[in-house]
């Protein structure tokens, strides 16, 4: 029969706990001493079992040990100054420190004797089936400003949400908390509310108080009486801050508060936190390190140590961010755009643009462009003169409301100049644009119950960007649909440039294919068919990128997500609702880059990425061969990528700096379906067989032009398809007019005509 060795270290700890409570174990009675020793050993075994199970809840230890220790204490002299509960708690704490190592509680350092303790609790925190924090301590003092620091996905926002809802074990119910979110969610009902009415309803403050606070942040009368949705991202963040000020909470939680804010408003927020919130405890999550350095008195860090097993705990460090980094040198990436962990983003090279042979040839040219919203009496943009090429790396700068986003929306095609016909406004017809907007999460969050891979599959399975087609900038209104019906237009079959004029081949209802007619772009625009043409141009541009051939299997999509740091755990097996803000940015970036764009537009890209991810993004942008246009208030980031700045002020643009010529990097040729299939191996072939692969339903294949660039007649095109089915290479070369000894780009399989 095997005999278990008593856990001697725990017996020693239990003896010390009893001694600290003035309970002697030697009362001169041998029988009592023998019984006492047996109780000590038994309780130590119980404690060892709880420690092995990683169970350190005070109530559980009290339940397991108190009855036995009470009998032990009854055997000995006790002056009544300590209870059994004290002994159990001392023993539990000592065991925890012995087994786990340094207790996270010890890092809280010396007490601030002048500060009121608001909370002092130990809790667990999980999201879904994932444990984010295990048996961690949170102690908050009134008037302190805590920076909550951790990697993307650690659970910072989840913790603040739990505090907001009072869901933490032992959270004091009397504390008044307020959570200022990052503004990543777009709520149509919220956006439709009037600013002043909303503020009064939420804060229960008088009209005078609300107006006074709005004026401090320079809200105009038009803004105050307008809808929340009409405000720019920066002004919406200001409104959330105004709400927080008027609510006067015990604990104020700020989630990325500098998102969308111009430099002046950030300075106001810093002054307000330092000078006016002396009795309010502040918890801040922000990737803006200079802001954290100026405002925080303490840092609470999500930390993982070997002795804690797979779980994280909150560890407190007194002092600013710089003091925290001195104690934890590995955290120096919070002060620099470094990538020491090896995180890497890989962007696909842009495809070729017809007629663009160097990185400095213009794909966008604007001269004296104006823009005015239909209901506005004045221009939002006036006399804009700009140009862009594949070498362009541009930062758009300016105060909130200066017109930055309005300009970007025109460049990406969501709006048109209000003085068309007078100004010059040229955008290459096949330009592919990836636009990551301020509120890009809005679309992703319509797919909360799906995996990121499923979201991309839904978006691109038809060979074009379905989400873009359903957006306001592309969706046809009833008037346009009626015009199509009145003119008996059935569909647009092709597009060509003839004598410098863009023309579209249109098939009419009940009219034979050979009687299709070409209409100029200007003629169709005059009929009000702008969105129809935009949809057509977008589909042609997508086909040029090979989206009609690229498989949308889970394997192919996950391979793409890996290039953006979204591992299979999150990309294939996780759900969108389980992603952190930083992980959602990675998903939005990956989805935007699926079509191998020529121009990447980033509106406040630094809002949700941690410093390591920002370093990876900066490196990827500098390696990428496409053009970059970004709106950002983070000079450290945009200056690492952009050499040209467009300064926006009162609807006008001034240019500083010049984008230097870059190496011409484009994909050598469009991938064929066979290329993708050759890349699949083993289980990936099974995935392809059961996965969702694009259907090639287009009428015209790649053989619409011959060797000399001229359009192949429809009759000859049909003959080409017949020859293709027979494998008659000579006949196909004849139809495409390929000279002997020459190979036609895109049709290398037809050879050079040699024997």
Secondary structure, DSSP 8 states (H G I E B T S, - for coil): -------HHHHHHHHHHHHHTT--S--S-HHHHHHHHHHHHHHHHHHHHHHHTT---HHHHHHHHHHHHHHHHHHS---SSS-HHHHHHHHHHHHHHHHHSS-GGGGG-S--TTS-EEEEEEEEEEETTEEEEEEEEEEEETT-EEEEE--TTSSHHHHHHHHHTT-STT--TT--EEEE--S----HHHHTSBHHHHHHHHH---HHHHHHHHHHTT--HHHHTSBGGGS-HHHHHHHHHHHHHHH--SEEEEESTTTT--HHHHHHHHHHHHHT-SSSEEEEE-S-HHHHHHH-SEEEEEE--GGGTT--EEEEEES-HHHHHHH-GGGGGGGS---TT------------TT--STTSEEEEEEEEEE--TT-SS-SEEEEEEEEETT-EEEEE-STTSSHHHHHHHHTTSS--TTBTTBEEEE-TT--EEEE-TTTHHHHGGGTTS-HHHHHHHHHTTSS-HHHHTSTTT---HHHHHHHHHTTEEEEEEEEEETTEEEEEEEETT--GGG-EEEEHHHHHHTT-HHHHHHHHHHHHHHHTTTTTS---HHHHHHHHHTTT--HHHHTSS-GGG--HHHHHHHHHHHHGGG--SEEEEESTTSS--HHHHHHHHHHHHH-SSEEEEE-S-HHHHHHH-SEEEEEETTEEEEES----------SS---HHHHHHH--THHHHHHHHS-------SS-STTB-TTS-B--HHHHHHHHHHHHHT-HHHHHHHTT--TT---TT-GGG--S--
